[in-house]
């Protein structure tokens, strides 16, 4: 995302996915900031900093990401998934917006397409109905009406097709017919 937005932040924190389930995290910063620690004589120490097992787990994950070309997979399959979800969104009034990059995608669920009122109950129903199909998603946003897709980097086009097929079926079950909405 930083490359896409052409940003150079002061700090970047990362974790969780770095160790693929193994606890590890990192803080990256620009050299001019770390030099301030040295120049001012500030000594920093962390009990768990540089744990060799955690570092090795993170290196192994990075090796797999590189050798299996998972960054490119996230770009290509993520774009495919985003486009398919946008196509679904065009068909149903309860989908307000679909946006994202790679495998981090959000779908706004609304109760009224004109007013764009958050479809909190509809989003909750979608979440639980997808679980019946063994698909786990989470809800986000201030009103918890944004369906958050966070697929793993190994997610395939077949996985995306399956997800979208089930997603559309569930939305179809939940959305009230247009003539019923007008009453």
ABEGO torsion letter per residue (X at the ends): XAAAAGBBBABBBBBGAAAGGBBBBBBBBBAAAAAAAAAAGBBBBBAABGBAAAAAAAAAAAAAAAAAGAAAAAAAAAAAAAAAAAAAAAABAABABBBEBEABBBBBBBABAAAGBBBAAAAAAAAAAAAAAGBBBBBBEAAGABBBBBBBAABBAAAAAAAAAAAAAAAAAABBBAAAAAX
